[in-house]
């Protein structure tokens, strides 16, 4: 893959992974524009892993809480805040894993990867994010994440398997509808991304391993992961500072503009 396209792929993934504008949609469109290459899957795995390392570092405090909670569950101590957080994270991930497996086995996931679908979902779920933010009060913090929230957030996260929906966007939307403060909604969304992204990366990594990867590709994979990590971490820091001052409206405007352009071009 040309160096310019590789760098662009990594940076776009890093920037869009945790913003409510759909990283999968941008990667699909970038592959469509640049042309598919035999190494596209391996590079997709690399940029996803780079971005997830960024969120692991950024949310290191919350990640340690989850790990402590898992150990507490194993030791029978299940009434702590950390144990509850770990349980919520496990349960909220299950719907996405089940539906994702069904889409992968049936091949439906490939049929959804087209610009028209992306255009529609960018607009529809962008408007929904705006409506949720405008109509829902900001009352709850991340420490108030309860098991009663898990079913709604888990099912809507599974909907994000449709390209253009945005996993971060729809989970932030659901969190806002549940009256979480926007900063807390963003943190919960990022934490929810960890098991899903690791699972997706593992599944794609197995496919890459089966197909084999040329020795010369390792340098490209390493560079892509590094650039994605840097872009994702900077994006995370800026987004969380941005949300203290401004709403989700700029992201909504971007989603609608891109969605309209895609529909005009493809219909």
Secondary structure in CASP SS format (residue, H / E / C, confidence):
PFRMAT SS
TARGET T0000
AUTHOR 0000-0000-0000
METHOD secondary structure of the structure
MODEL  1
X C 1.00
X C 1.00
X H 1.00
X H 1.00
X H 1.00
X H 1.00
X H 1.00
X H 1.00
X H 1.00
X H 1.00
X H 1.00
X H 1.00
X H 1.00
X H 1.00
X H 1.00
X H 1.00
X C 1.00
X C 1.00
X C 1.00
X C 1.00
X C 1.00
X C 1.00
X H 1.00
X H 1.00
X H 1.00
X H 1.00
X H 1.00
X H 1.00
X H 1.00
X H 1.00
X H 1.00
X H 1.00
X H 1.00
X H 1.00
X C 1.00
X C 1.00
X C 1.00
X C 1.00
X C 1.00
X H 1.00
X H 1.00
X H 1.00
X H 1.00
X H 1.00
X H 1.00
X H 1.00
X H 1.00
X H 1.00
X H 1.00
X H 1.00
X H 1.00
X H 1.00
X H 1.00
X H 1.00
X H 1.00
X H 1.00
X H 1.00
X H 1.00
X C 1.00
X H 1.00
X H 1.00
X H 1.00
X H 1.00
X H 1.00
X H 1.00
X H 1.00
X H 1.00
X H 1.00
X H 1.00
X H 1.00
X H 1.00
X H 1.00
X H 1.00
X H 1.00
X C 1.00
X C 1.00
X C 1.00
X C 1.00
X C 1.00
X C 1.00
X H 1.00
X H 1.00
X H 1.00
X H 1.00
X H 1.00
X H 1.00
X H 1.00
X H 1.00
X H 1.00
X H 1.00
X H 1.00
X H 1.00
X H 1.00
X H 1.00
X H 1.00
X H 1.00
X H 1.00
X H 1.00
X H 1.00
X H 1.00
X H 1.00
X H 1.00
X H 1.00
X H 1.00
X H 1.00
X H 1.00
X C 1.00
X H 1.00
X H 1.00
X H 1.00
X H 1.00
X C 1.00
X C 1.00
X C 1.00
X H 1.00
X H 1.00
X H 1.00
X H 1.00
X H 1.00
X H 1.00
X H 1.00
X H 1.00
X H 1.00
X H 1.00
X H 1.00
X H 1.00
X H 1.00
X H 1.00
X H 1.00
X H 1.00
X H 1.00
X H 1.00
X H 1.00
X H 1.00
X H 1.00
X C 1.00
X C 1.00
X C 1.00
X C 1.00
X E 1.00
X C 1.00
X H 1.00
X H 1.00
X H 1.00
X C 1.00
X C 1.00
X H 1.00
X H 1.00
X H 1.00
X H 1.00
X H 1.00
X H 1.00
X H 1.00
X H 1.00
X H 1.00
X H 1.00
X H 1.00
X H 1.00
X H 1.00
X C 1.00
X C 1.00
X C 1.00
X C 1.00
X C 1.00
X C 1.00
X C 1.00
X H 1.00
X H 1.00
X H 1.00
X H 1.00
X H 1.00
X H 1.00
X H 1.00
X H 1.00
X H 1.00
X H 1.00
X H 1.00
X C 1.00
X C 1.00
X E 1.00
X C 1.00
X H 1.00
X H 1.00
X H 1.00
X H 1.00
X H 1.00
X H 1.00
X H 1.00
X H 1.00
X H 1.00
X H 1.00
X H 1.00
X H 1.00
X H 1.00
X H 1.00
X H 1.00
X H 1.00
X H 1.00
X H 1.00
X H 1.00
X H 1.00
X H 1.00
X H 1.00
X H 1.00
X H 1.00
X H 1.00
X H 1.00
X H 1.00
X H 1.00
X H 1.00
X H 1.00
X C 1.00
X C 1.00
X C 1.00
X H 1.00
X H 1.00
X H 1.00
X H 1.00
X H 1.00
X H 1.00
X H 1.00
X H 1.00
X H 1.00
X H 1.00
X H 1.00
X H 1.00
X H 1.00
X H 1.00
X H 1.00
X H 1.00
X H 1.00
X H 1.00
X H 1.00
X H 1.00
X H 1.00
X H 1.00
X H 1.00
X H 1.00
X H 1.00
X H 1.00
X H 1.00
X H 1.00
X H 1.00
X H 1.00
X H 1.00
X C 1.00
X C 1.00
X C 1.00
X H 1.00
X H 1.00
X H 1.00
X H 1.00
X H 1.00
X H 1.00
X H 1.00
X H 1.00
X H 1.00
X H 1.00
X H 1.00
X H 1.00
X H 1.00
X H 1.00
X H 1.00
X H 1.00
X H 1.00
X H 1.00
X C 1.00
END
